[in-house]
């Protein structure tokens, strides 16, 4: 089970990369999307952090075909070049 969790956690980085790519293409991007692969998928929600211009909140909820789940939330500062990602 720990192996599956670690693989899913690693796969979730793909979802984070996709979210950052969408934001990089359009700094005002907010919304939701799903990334589906053969054995796993993730739901991603991108929102603005209230009261903090240029800060995005990225919530990732992933699951695989073995019912393993992984969730994480990141903060993305788009005021810097390059962008800075941190845990919330």
N, C-alpha and C positions, 0 to 999 in steps of 0.2 A: 504494500500500500504506500509506503514512504517513497518508493521508486516512482510510482504513478504520480504522486503528489509533486515530486521534484520535476518530473517531465512536464506536467501541466503548468507548474510555476514558470518553467523556462519558456514554454509555448506562449504563455501570457505576455512575455516580452514582445512578441510579434504584434499583439493587440496594442500595446503601448506605442510601438513604433508606428503603427498605422494611424493612431490618434495624433501623434506628433506630426506626422506627414500631412494630415488633413488640416491641422492648425497652421503649419508652415505655409501651406498653399493659400490659406485665407485666415488671417489673424483674428477675425471675428467669429470663426467657426464655433458653434455649439450644437449639440444634438446627440443622437444615439445611433449606433450601428452595431451589427453583428458580423463577426468573422467566423465562418464555418469551414472546418477542415474535415478530413476523413474520420478521425477518431476523437475530435475535441472541437469546442467552439467557445466563443467569448462574446459577451454583451458589454458594450462600452458606452458610458455616458460622459460627455464632455460638457462642462458648464463653466460660467464665469464665477470667480470667487467674489461674493458681494463685498463691496467697499474696498477692493484691491484691484484697480485697473491693471490689465496685462497679466493677471494671474488666472490660470485655468485649473479646474479640478477635473481629474480623469479617474473615473471609477471603472474598474474592470472586474467582471464576474465570469469566471471560466469553469467549464465542466468537461469531463471526458466520457467516453463510452462505458467506463467502469464505475460511473457515479461518483468519481472523485471531484471535489470542488475546490476552487481557489479564488479568493477575492483580495483585491488590493486597491488602494486609493493613492494617487500621486498628485502633487502640485507642480504645475509647469509655469515657470516665469518666462513670458515671451518678451519682457522688457530688456533682456540681456542677449548678447550675441557671442557665443551660441546660447540657445535656450538652456535654462537650468531646471533640472527635475529633482524633486525631493519627496520624501515620504511625508504623509500628513499625520 
